[in-house]
Every structure is written in C-alpha cells, then in structure tokens.
C-alpha cells in the first residue's frame, strides 16, 4: 500500500509556509491560463528585473571555467592537454584583473576548485574573508571558526533551531508579524512558538513590556523559553531597529538566559538616510555582554546582490561553548558542505572591489543604481498604499516589503481579500495571517522589487480594488 | 548564560557521522603539523585528482555570465548598457555551439537566470530533461511533477525520511553496512533504525531471509516499520544488485506495506562488464507493481561528473498520492529551492552532448578516461588489499569504495586500527563501525579515487602496517 497522508507526522502536516502557499499556487494557475500576474509575494530580486552585479558573475564564470584565465579547474597554471591551444590570450585579457585575482584567490582557498566538497563549515579562506568583513563593519573581532557557510539563510535558521529546540517543552520567541520560515521550522522541529508582538504604532519596534509579557505568558504555560528571534531590518515590517532597541533586546535575553537568533539578511537594505544598521554582534560587544549565545545570519540573496538562486550565506556564532560548536559542525557535516558557487558569491559579497581597482567604478555604479531604485520604490509604494482610503502603511525604512494594514468589510479575512485581489487584478500578495498579526487587524505583504511603473500600476489597481471590495 | 551541551536534544547528541568523524579530524591536525595525508575517507573525486568535464564547466560559465555569448543574465540578447562593447565576437565563438545551446536552454528554462529562486521543486525545463533521461534509461514513463531537484542526494534522503518518519515508533530498515548519513538522519529525526545485514559471503547481496528476520525482530519490539533503504550500487560495499535481487526486495516491500528509498547515486559507476545497473523504478514497472511508494535518488557528485561541490541531484517519486506529493513540495519550499548552478549541472548530467555535436568527442574522451581509471583502480585496490595477509576484500563491482575485512589482534577495535594506520602511514580511512558490520568482524572503507600510484603506495603502506600491527 502506498504511503498515505495519515502516515505523516502532525508536525509535517501542521507546518505552514504562506510565502509559497495557496494564493501563490492560484496565481500560477491563472498565469498558465494566460493571465498576466504581478508576483509581489516573494523577495526574489532577479525575477523582478534586478540585474546581477557584473563583477560577481565574472568571478563565478572564471571559477567555474578557469581555462578562461589559462588555468586548470583548481586555479593552477597547467594545461589539461599540451596539444590544446593556450586560452589566456583569448579570454583572460577580457576580464578585469581584479575579477581574475578574486577567482584565483577563491580557487586557491578551495584547493580543488568548485567541484569538490569543502570543509563542512565552508572554505577557510572564505570564512576568513567573512571575519574581516565583520571586523571592518563593526570594529570587533570575529573568529573564522565561528562562521558556518550555508545554502542560504533558511538553512542557517534550521541549523540554529535544531540546536536550540531539544524537545516539545522548548519555546522560541518570534515576532508577530514574522517571516513564516521561523514559524514553519519551529513547528517542524516540534518546538513551542512563543509569539511577541511588534508595535505597529511605533514603527514596528520591539517593546520590553511586550517581550516580558510574552515570556511570562509562556512560562506560566510550562514552556521552557530558549531563545528569541529578531529580524533586523524587519521582514515583513520594513523596520530598522535603532541602537537603543537592540540594547534593550540584549538585556532582555540576558535577564532570562535566552539565546538570540538575529536575521540580518537585509542589512544593506536601509533606505532612510538618518537610519543605520547595527548588528547585534556590535551592540553586544560594546555592552561587554559575553554570556548570551548569539546566532547571526547573513545571505547573498538580498541587499544589492539579490543572488537568491545561488543559495549562499553564513551564520556567525558568539558566546557558544566549543563543545556546542562541535555539535553544530557535526550537524552541518550531514549535508557535507554548502554549495561552492554560493560560497564564492559570499566571498564576493564580503570582499567587493577595492577603490582604485579596475572593477570598482562599475561595481559602485551598478550597486548605487540598484539601491537608489529600491529606495525610490520603497518611498513610492509606502506612500501610495498609505494614500488609499482604508489602507494604512508604515514607512519602509529597510528590507524589501510593505506590510500595510487594511480595513476589511465585516466577515472578510485577509485571505479572502488577497485572493479576490489576485482574481480581480493579477496582483499576487501574501495575506498578513501568513506572518501573524494583532487579532482584529488585517494586513498583506508586497515587495518593493517590481519596476517603478509596475509599482505605480499595482498601487492604482489596489486602490480601484479597495474602493469596490465588499 | 550561554547555551550548554546539556541544553541540546539527545537526538542531536546521539547523531553520529563517521565519514567526517574523529579520525578525519585527527588527519587534519597531522596535516596542519606538516604530515602528508592520503585522504581515502570520502568520495570527493575532484579533491583526489579527477578533472571536471569541460562541457559541464563551459555551460556553467556561460550560464553564470551570459555576456560571454552576448546575452544578458536571463539569456536574452539585450545589452545592459548600449555604451558597452558587444562581447559576442570576443567570447561566443570560442565556446562550442552545443554548450552555448545548452546554456541558452537552461537560462530560458529558469526565465531569470541562475540568480533567482526557481520553483520549489526546481526548474520545470530541467525536471522535464530528467524525466526524458529516466524514460531513455529505463524505457518507462516519468512525470516531471514527481521530480524534486535537491542540493545533493543528502538533502533528498532528509526529505524522504522527514515524510516517512512520523514519530518515535516508526522504523526505517537500513543495510549494515550502510552509508552513515542514513543512520544519522534517522537518529536526528527521532525514528527507529531497523538494521538488516548484507551478506558479505555472497558479494554483499540482500537476502530475503535476513530481511524477514530484521522486519520480524522489529515488529516484535513494537516498531512500526515504514520503509526500507537500499543503496545500489552499494556504499560502502561496492556491490551492484542484479535484477533478481531487486525484484525480491520489491516483493518484500510490497508484502509488508513498506516504502522504498533507493539511493542510486553510483548508477554510472559499474565496473564489471557482465554487470549492469537496474533502477528500482524500471524493475517495479516491469513487475507491474504500483502500490509501493518509491523514492529514487540520484546526484551529480558521483559517476564521472564528480561535481560534489555543486551540490546537485534529484529525487523521483512513484506510487505516492497527490496529497502526499503536496506535503513534500511544502517541505521543499521551506528552503525555497535548491541551488541553481547545481540544477544546471543536473541538466548537463541528464542531457550530455549528442553524437555528432561539437562537444561530443571531447566529452566521451574525458568520460571514458575517468571511467577506465576508476575501473582499473577498483581492480588494483581490491586485488591488492585482498592479497594482504589478514585482509579479505570483496571485488569492487561498482561505486567508489573498497570495504575490506581485517583480522585484528585481540582487544583491538577497528577504530584503534584506523587511527594507528593514520598515525603510522598518513593513510586516512574510515572504520567499519561507522557503517555497521556483523558483530565480531572489523572492516574499513577506502575510496578508489586516488591516482593509481597513490593506490599502489596505499596498498604497500597498509601491507607493511598490517604485518606489524599488534
């Protein structure tokens, strides 16, 4: 007899992931039937028109096929056959020398090129480059042996939660609204969700009062709270936490013996000129806190790289004893290693072309074009949505999403709304219930990634729809 | 207070993965101290001298940087800036036209290039190519919607076991000896291991008698047996199962309502001319069995590609009801999608250059050189080890390993042996206990991947060591 649905575990069946849920499935159906769909459901920059950085792709092409620079697959100047013509005259000179240098450095670090498994944690030379990046960004030390390369931040979330959830009594605090991967993974691993609300009225900041309330409620229910997850910049909220707010969260975690998982994948996506990104690592270090375990995540999928398809990123851990680090390494080794092209892109992300080097100007030009487009669209989208009667949208300080609040007719849910919006306009957004929201409120999430023209269309389509929705 | 070892779950702590265990860690220490280490512990072809296929790397370079063929990152003939010079004259002509065609086909399939998330299951055009490959290989139908691209077969194992293990009562039959990922993942997911022994005297075949015994023993202990895992060709055994043996396993699974996970990553690695690889899908189809759920795995890491670092592969499922397929898709969507370069390599694996096309001859030449080297080394290694007094080695019919049996002095374990071998000779092999073995026997696993000279050295080092070991 084949396997049946009833053979599956409740944790699998209960796991929900709205970003790729039923509304997206319906959009795909409509598209197949010939409807034009504007996919605003997912932060997938290159699917919505963003171009990859030339430098990153040049380095990747050179790493994949080092014959382009006259080298073998390990980056060594040997020919595979003496009979073949030397290719460096044909190709090498056409790539910028700093891209060639980066590719050679990556290949040297891997020792065997992109086709061999690396160490489970990732290539040491790349982990060293990440540690230098953290040091330069934050002015603090970073240990390459506390860095784990990953197939995207989702895999780091999984790894951290696998370590933190030891049984059904263990609780993980997660923001409401949150990126649904957290909810899904906690459910899948059989842990308890301990939701804490973000304060929409105060730009989605965290409040100590709401954190303490959530913690105490959980303790009263017998939950052993192990960690708090914080997304900064926030997804779906678009909030960028200030120094004071981060310091408060660290104090909260310390006072309750919690670990911190901090998802910092949108750290480059800060749009307000008077806001800046502070890492939890930096603030913890400034405060001299060394007795809180910190799991910080970063990714190549967001920022101005937007290299989602390459599935790369890393987790840096702090305040984690060596014997626990060994357990994390062991778990990582079950997948052998993260993919090497993703590791190579991570190297490029943390080691951009230096000022004065041949690729620098183009890199900066491409980067700034992307960032300024994102900034403009964030402003237009938030402003446009906020101007619609029945919709309130917090300004988008960072990340890649608007999360407007919608007034609904009695008896309607946000799922009803998003489905009706899709059917009526072809605009595909994700209902707020997929992220969680204060009971009695309704929201949806939509990305800032479509072109400015499409965003203007989207706003006017939503405005028309909203006026008639009943 | 930071997280402590005692905060972790027993399932995490109990998980063991010998292929990257303490002996490998010791080898890395010795290497750091200046010792020459011969790493025979892992099937990592390109780390042991195997060269990537030129065609695969050309296609990858073109997909990563389509400007090499005068296209943008989505494979469309548009320039990112009209001011830039057109590159096709410089590069495009230097790549074989069929590599360019394959790259264009892949980019067209992805729609947005390698930098965007694909569908959770993987790019449809690539799944269609895999379905065609299965149809050509086996003469049976294959449905692209039953195929899930993965970051290597390890991730497919994880996905299948996540579906099959619903609680601590659920048991998974796994061979002894086995590839330790199975043991590790079952432990991590809190399932029960139901080991069945392979018959070393009969070339590591499966026996119905031993399967029934293992099944009944488990049932008596209250285990609900859900599935059987079969590795064909076998790792670490090197066995290639014949048609009759596969048919027997299918009958066994059917008679006990078990699903089958079949790990067929070494399907290209068959060295004996009178042996051939039969897929479980083919044999099941020939027998008209449609009421057994089958999860078949393949990978780009083994065979003659050896592209481990690219982390690619797929799982094809059969006899799985639609509502369970939806659950698998949902779980896959938590990681969003597998990495796109790995998907592109998978496309190349299932769609090699056609006869008469420009890349065909070089492809065949490179492929045959790799396969004949593997075949020669398999023969020399098995014969050489078998000739050592105190060591018995089954001939290596397939896959990439020898798994010889060693006679040990009283009081010595295979771990002692492998550690002493490493310290004395620099040869790094994995103790049999990491894979499981009949109580009272001792083995080790060593790959056929080093060069012929290194394999000859290895044999003579082991022979000298064995003569003196006490």
HADDOCK unambig.tbl for C-alpha pairs under 7 A between the chains (distance, minus, plus):
assign (segid A and resid 1 and name CA) (segid B and resid 257 and name CA) 5.22 0.50 0.50
assign (segid A and resid 1 and name CA) (segid B and resid 291 and name CA) 5.00 0.50 0.50
assign (segid A and resid 1 and name CA) (segid B and resid 292 and name CA) 5.75 0.50 0.50
assign (segid A and resid 2 and name CA) (segid B and resid 259 and name CA) 6.94 0.50 0.50
assign (segid A and resid 2 and name CA) (segid B and resid 291 and name CA) 5.22 0.50 0.50
assign (segid A and resid 2 and name CA) (segid B and resid 292 and name CA) 4.93 0.50 0.50
assign (segid A and resid 2 and name CA) (segid B and resid 293 and name CA) 4.85 0.50 0.50
assign (segid A and resid 2 and name CA) (segid B and resid 319 and name CA) 6.01 0.50 0.50
assign (segid A and resid 2 and name CA) (segid B and resid 320 and name CA) 6.10 0.50 0.50
assign (segid A and resid 3 and name CA) (segid B and resid 259 and name CA) 6.94 0.50 0.50
assign (segid A and resid 3 and name CA) (segid B and resid 293 and name CA) 6.13 0.50 0.50
assign (segid A and resid 3 and name CA) (segid B and resid 320 and name CA) 6.29 0.50 0.50
assign (segid A and resid 4 and name CA) (segid B and resid 321 and name CA) 6.86 0.50 0.50
assign (segid A and resid 4 and name CA) (segid B and resid 324 and name CA) 6.66 0.50 0.50
assign (segid A and resid 5 and name CA) (segid B and resid 323 and name CA) 6.53 0.50 0.50
assign (segid A and resid 5 and name CA) (segid B and resid 324 and name CA) 5.52 0.50 0.50
assign (segid A and resid 7 and name CA) (segid B and resid 166 and name CA) 6.83 0.50 0.50
assign (segid A and resid 8 and name CA) (segid B and resid 163 and name CA) 5.97 0.50 0.50
assign (segid A and resid 8 and name CA) (segid B and resid 164 and name CA) 6.60 0.50 0.50
assign (segid A and resid 8 and name CA) (segid B and resid 166 and name CA) 5.26 0.50 0.50
assign (segid A and resid 9 and name CA) (segid B and resid 166 and name CA) 3.89 0.50 0.50
assign (segid A and resid 9 and name CA) (segid B and resid 167 and name CA) 6.58 0.50 0.50
assign (segid A and resid 17 and name CA) (segid B and resid 334 and name CA) 6.98 0.50 0.50
assign (segid A and resid 20 and name CA) (segid B and resid 333 and name CA) 6.88 0.50 0.50
assign (segid A and resid 44 and name CA) (segid B and resid 116 and name CA) 5.91 0.50 0.50
assign (segid A and resid 44 and name CA) (segid B and resid 117 and name CA) 6.32 0.50 0.50
assign (segid A and resid 45 and name CA) (segid B and resid 116 and name CA) 6.93 0.50 0.50
assign (segid A and resid 46 and name CA) (segid B and resid 112 and name CA) 6.31 0.50 0.50
assign (segid A and resid 46 and name CA) (segid B and resid 115 and name CA) 6.13 0.50 0.50
assign (segid A and resid 46 and name CA) (segid B and resid 116 and name CA) 5.12 0.50 0.50
assign (segid A and resid 47 and name CA) (segid B and resid 112 and name CA) 5.36 0.50 0.50
assign (segid A and resid 47 and name CA) (segid B and resid 116 and name CA) 5.50 0.50 0.50
assign (segid A and resid 57 and name CA) (segid B and resid 64 and name CA) 5.66 0.50 0.50
assign (segid A and resid 57 and name CA) (segid B and resid 65 and name CA) 5.36 0.50 0.50
assign (segid A and resid 58 and name CA) (segid B and resid 65 and name CA) 6.21 0.50 0.50
assign (segid A and resid 60 and name CA) (segid B and resid 64 and name CA) 6.46 0.50 0.50
assign (segid A and resid 61 and name CA) (segid B and resid 61 and name CA) 4.17 0.50 0.50
assign (segid A and resid 61 and name CA) (segid B and resid 64 and name CA) 5.67 0.50 0.50
assign (segid A and resid 61 and name CA) (segid B and resid 65 and name CA) 5.92 0.50 0.50
assign (segid A and resid 64 and name CA) (segid B and resid 57 and name CA) 5.66 0.50 0.50
assign (segid A and resid 64 and name CA) (segid B and resid 60 and name CA) 6.45 0.50 0.50
assign (segid A and resid 64 and name CA) (segid B and resid 61 and name CA) 5.66 0.50 0.50
assign (segid A and resid 65 and name CA) (segid B and resid 57 and name CA) 5.36 0.50 0.50
assign (segid A and resid 65 and name CA) (segid B and resid 58 and name CA) 6.20 0.50 0.50
assign (segid A and resid 65 and name CA) (segid B and resid 61 and name CA) 5.92 0.50 0.50
assign (segid A and resid 112 and name CA) (segid B and resid 46 and name CA) 6.32 0.50 0.50
assign (segid A and resid 112 and name CA) (segid B and resid 47 and name CA) 5.36 0.50 0.50
assign (segid A and resid 114 and name CA) (segid B and resid 309 and name CA) 5.44 0.50 0.50
assign (segid A and resid 114 and name CA) (segid B and resid 310 and name CA) 6.76 0.50 0.50
assign (segid A and resid 115 and name CA) (segid B and resid 46 and name CA) 6.12 0.50 0.50
assign (segid A and resid 115 and name CA) (segid B and resid 307 and name CA) 4.52 0.50 0.50
assign (segid A and resid 115 and name CA) (segid B and resid 308 and name CA) 5.48 0.50 0.50
assign (segid A and resid 115 and name CA) (segid B and resid 309 and name CA) 4.23 0.50 0.50
assign (segid A and resid 115 and name CA) (segid B and resid 310 and name CA) 5.87 0.50 0.50
assign (segid A and resid 116 and name CA) (segid B and resid 44 and name CA) 5.92 0.50 0.50
assign (segid A and resid 116 and name CA) (segid B and resid 45 and name CA) 6.94 0.50 0.50
assign (segid A and resid 116 and name CA) (segid B and resid 46 and name CA) 5.14 0.50 0.50
assign (segid A and resid 116 and name CA) (segid B and resid 47 and name CA) 5.52 0.50 0.50
assign (segid A and resid 116 and name CA) (segid B and resid 307 and name CA) 6.41 0.50 0.50
assign (segid A and resid 116 and name CA) (segid B and resid 308 and name CA) 5.12 0.50 0.50
assign (segid A and resid 116 and name CA) (segid B and resid 309 and name CA) 4.38 0.50 0.50
assign (segid A and resid 117 and name CA) (segid B and resid 44 and name CA) 6.35 0.50 0.50
assign (segid A and resid 117 and name CA) (segid B and resid 308 and name CA) 5.43 0.50 0.50
assign (segid A and resid 117 and name CA) (segid B and resid 309 and name CA) 4.52 0.50 0.50
assign (segid A and resid 118 and name CA) (segid B and resid 309 and name CA) 6.97 0.50 0.50
assign (segid A and resid 154 and name CA) (segid B and resid 335 and name CA) 5.84 0.50 0.50
assign (segid A and resid 155 and name CA) (segid B and resid 335 and name CA) 6.88 0.50 0.50
assign (segid A and resid 163 and name CA) (segid B and resid 8 and name CA) 5.97 0.50 0.50
assign (segid A and resid 164 and name CA) (segid B and resid 8 and name CA) 6.60 0.50 0.50
assign (segid A and resid 166 and name CA) (segid B and resid 7 and name CA) 6.85 0.50 0.50
assign (segid A and resid 166 and name CA) (segid B and resid 8 and name CA) 5.26 0.50 0.50
assign (segid A and resid 166 and name CA) (segid B and resid 9 and name CA) 3.90 0.50 0.50
assign (segid A and resid 167 and name CA) (segid B and resid 9 and name CA) 6.58 0.50 0.50
assign (segid A and resid 181 and name CA) (segid B and resid 334 and name CA) 6.41 0.50 0.50
assign (segid A and resid 257 and name CA) (segid B and resid 1 and name CA) 5.21 0.50 0.50
assign (segid A and resid 259 and name CA) (segid B and resid 2 and name CA) 6.92 0.50 0.50
assign (segid A and resid 259 and name CA) (segid B and resid 3 and name CA) 6.95 0.50 0.50
assign (segid A and resid 291 and name CA) (segid B and resid 1 and name CA) 5.01 0.50 0.50
assign (segid A and resid 291 and name CA) (segid B and resid 2 and name CA) 5.22 0.50 0.50
assign (segid A and resid 292 and name CA) (segid B and resid 1 and name CA) 5.78 0.50 0.50
assign (segid A and resid 292 and name CA) (segid B and resid 2 and name CA) 4.93 0.50 0.50
assign (segid A and resid 293 and name CA) (segid B and resid 2 and name CA) 4.84 0.50 0.50
assign (segid A and resid 293 and name CA) (segid B and resid 3 and name CA) 6.15 0.50 0.50
assign (segid A and resid 307 and name CA) (segid B and resid 115 and name CA) 4.51 0.50 0.50
assign (segid A and resid 307 and name CA) (segid B and resid 116 and name CA) 6.41 0.50 0.50
assign (segid A and resid 308 and name CA) (segid B and resid 115 and name CA) 5.48 0.50 0.50
assign (segid A and resid 308 and name CA) (segid B and resid 116 and name CA) 5.12 0.50 0.50
assign (segid A and resid 308 and name CA) (segid B and resid 117 and name CA) 5.44 0.50 0.50
assign (segid A and resid 309 and name CA) (segid B and resid 114 and name CA) 5.43 0.50 0.50
assign (segid A and resid 309 and name CA) (segid B and resid 115 and name CA) 4.23 0.50 0.50
assign (segid A and resid 309 and name CA) (segid B and resid 116 and name CA) 4.40 0.50 0.50
assign (segid A and resid 309 and name CA) (segid B and resid 117 and name CA) 4.56 0.50 0.50
assign (segid A and resid 309 and name CA) (segid B and resid 118 and name CA) 6.98 0.50 0.50
assign (segid A and resid 309 and name CA) (segid B and resid 339 and name CA) 5.59 0.50 0.50
assign (segid A and resid 309 and name CA) (segid B and resid 340 and name CA) 5.25 0.50 0.50
assign (segid A and resid 310 and name CA) (segid B and resid 114 and name CA) 6.76 0.50 0.50
assign (segid A and resid 310 and name CA) (segid B and resid 115 and name CA) 5.87 0.50 0.50
assign (segid A and resid 310 and name CA) (segid B and resid 339 and name CA) 5.22 0.50 0.50
assign (segid A and resid 310 and name CA) (segid B and resid 340 and name CA) 5.92 0.50 0.50
assign (segid A and resid 310 and name CA) (segid B and resid 341 and name CA) 6.89 0.50 0.50
assign (segid A and resid 311 and name CA) (segid B and resid 339 and name CA) 5.36 0.50 0.50
assign (segid A and resid 319 and name CA) (segid B and resid 2 and name CA) 6.02 0.50 0.50
assign (segid A and resid 320 and name CA) (segid B and resid 2 and name CA) 6.09 0.50 0.50
assign (segid A and resid 320 and name CA) (segid B and resid 3 and name CA) 6.29 0.50 0.50
assign (segid A and resid 321 and name CA) (segid B and resid 4 and name CA) 6.84 0.50 0.50
assign (segid A and resid 323 and name CA) (segid B and resid 5 and name CA) 6.51 0.50 0.50
assign (segid A and resid 324 and name CA) (segid B and resid 4 and name CA) 6.66 0.50 0.50
assign (segid A and resid 324 and name CA) (segid B and resid 5 and name CA) 5.51 0.50 0.50
assign (segid A and resid 333 and name CA) (segid B and resid 20 and name CA) 6.89 0.50 0.50
assign (segid A and resid 334 and name CA) (segid B and resid 17 and name CA) 6.99 0.50 0.50
assign (segid A and resid 334 and name CA) (segid B and resid 181 and name CA) 6.39 0.50 0.50
assign (segid A and resid 335 and name CA) (segid B and resid 154 and name CA) 5.83 0.50 0.50
assign (segid A and resid 335 and name CA) (segid B and resid 155 and name CA) 6.88 0.50 0.50
assign (segid A and resid 339 and name CA) (segid B and resid 309 and name CA) 5.60 0.50 0.50
assign (segid A and resid 339 and name CA) (segid B and resid 310 and name CA) 5.21 0.50 0.50
assign (segid A and resid 339 and name CA) (segid B and resid 311 and name CA) 5.35 0.50 0.50
assign (segid A and resid 340 and name CA) (segid B and resid 309 and name CA) 5.27 0.50 0.50
assign (segid A and resid 340 and name CA) (segid B and resid 310 and name CA) 5.92 0.50 0.50
assign (segid A and resid 341 and name CA) (segid B and resid 310 and name CA) 6.89 0.50 0.50
